[in-house]
């Protein structure tokens, strides 16, 4: 972008570092969401195998609510 500076047009200085820091934050957020997803899926599978279907449904509903909230 160009800025007006004392009558002269000077190119603005956009740092590439801020863009890469933003990308790294997204990478770590995605890693965290993946870990939470795997943990929730394994919790549902384990509770179903133990015969606790009601608790498995509760875990699945809360996990779905969590992911829908984080995705929006």
Secondary structure, 3 states (H helix, E strand, C coil): CEEEECCEEEECCCCHHHHHHHHHHHHHHHHHHHHHHHHHHHHHHHHHHCCCHHHHHHHHHHHHHHHHHHHC
